[in-house]
Amino acid sequence: MSETNNRPNRRKFLQGTVVSDKMDKTRVVQVRSTKKHNRYDKITKVAVKFKAHDEKNESKLGDFVKIMETRRLSKDKRWVIREILKTGEVDSGVIE
């Protein structure tokens, strides 16, 4: 019985950049990685977007965050933001 209590958490952790913070308590996080083609051995860049839950609306656009896999929270949300690793400086889009 105690063996099951000592097992490590098997949830996945990923790191990515917040690309959208327009929804309430939800952030869109883009995770970038590289992938090798099976036949041609070419390495390509891959970007995947995940919707992550942010209970206190702490993360902002451009922040580098760590997300954790969790139970299904809505139709698309299956990740939770665990911590903000680095705050991002995003241009406001104003041309001077």
C-alpha positions as CSV (number, residue, x, y, z in Angstrom):
1,M,0.0,0.0,0.0
2,S,2.8,2.4,0.8
3,E,4.4,1.7,-2.5
4,T,1.7,3.5,-4.4
5,N,2.1,6.6,-2.2
6,N,5.8,6.8,-3.0
7,R,5.4,6.7,-6.8
8,P,6.4,9.8,-8.6
9,N,3.9,12.1,-10.4
10,R,3.6,10.8,-14.0
11,R,2.1,14.0,-15.4
12,K,3.9,15.7,-18.3
13,F,5.5,19.1,-18.0
14,L,6.2,21.4,-20.9
15,Q,7.7,24.9,-21.3
16,G,6.4,27.5,-23.7
17,T,5.5,31.1,-24.4
18,V,2.1,32.7,-23.8
19,V,0.8,33.8,-27.2
20,S,-2.8,34.8,-26.1
21,D,-4.2,36.1,-22.9
22,K,-7.6,37.4,-24.1
23,M,-9.7,34.7,-22.4
24,D,-10.6,34.8,-18.7
25,K,-8.5,32.3,-16.7
26,T,-7.2,30.7,-19.9
27,R,-3.9,31.2,-21.7
28,V,-2.8,29.9,-25.1
29,V,0.8,28.6,-24.7
30,Q,3.0,27.8,-27.7
31,V,5.6,25.1,-27.2
32,R,8.4,24.9,-29.7
33,S,10.5,21.8,-30.3
34,T,12.5,20.1,-33.1
35,K,11.6,16.9,-34.8
36,K,13.7,14.6,-37.0
37,H,12.1,13.3,-40.2
38,N,12.1,9.5,-40.3
39,R,13.2,9.0,-43.9
40,Y,15.1,12.1,-44.8
41,D,16.8,12.8,-41.5
42,K,16.1,16.5,-41.8
43,I,15.5,18.4,-38.5
44,T,12.5,20.7,-38.6
45,K,11.0,23.1,-36.1
46,V,7.6,22.3,-34.8
47,A,5.2,24.6,-32.8
48,V,2.2,23.3,-30.9
49,K,-0.4,25.5,-29.1
50,F,-2.0,24.3,-25.8
51,K,-4.8,26.0,-23.9
52,A,-3.8,26.2,-20.2
53,H,-5.7,27.2,-17.1
54,D,-4.5,30.2,-15.1
55,E,-6.7,30.6,-12.0
56,K,-5.4,34.1,-11.0
57,N,-4.8,35.5,-14.4
58,E,-1.1,36.1,-13.5
59,S,0.6,35.3,-16.8
60,K,0.7,37.9,-19.5
61,L,1.4,37.9,-23.2
62,G,5.0,37.0,-23.9
63,D,5.7,35.2,-20.6
64,F,7.7,32.0,-20.6
65,V,5.8,29.5,-18.5
66,K,5.9,25.9,-17.3
67,I,2.6,24.0,-17.9
68,M,1.5,20.6,-16.4
69,E,-0.9,18.0,-17.8
70,T,-4.1,17.7,-15.8
71,R,-7.6,16.3,-16.0
72,R,-10.0,17.7,-18.7
73,L,-11.1,21.2,-17.6
74,S,-13.2,22.1,-20.6
75,K,-13.5,21.1,-24.3
76,D,-9.9,22.1,-25.1
77,K,-8.2,22.8,-21.8
78,R,-6.1,19.9,-20.4
79,W,-3.1,21.9,-19.0
80,V,-2.5,24.1,-16.0
81,I,0.2,26.8,-15.7
82,R,2.4,25.8,-12.8
83,E,4.8,28.8,-12.7
84,I,6.0,31.8,-14.7
85,L,9.7,31.2,-15.5
86,K,10.4,34.5,-17.2
87,T,8.3,37.6,-17.8
88,G,8.2,38.7,-21.4
89,E,8.5,42.2,-22.9
90,V,6.0,42.5,-25.7
91,D,5.8,45.5,-28.0
92,S,2.5,47.3,-27.5
93,G,2.2,47.7,-31.3
94,V,2.3,51.5,-31.1
95,I,4.4,53.1,-33.9
96,E,6.2,56.2,-32.8
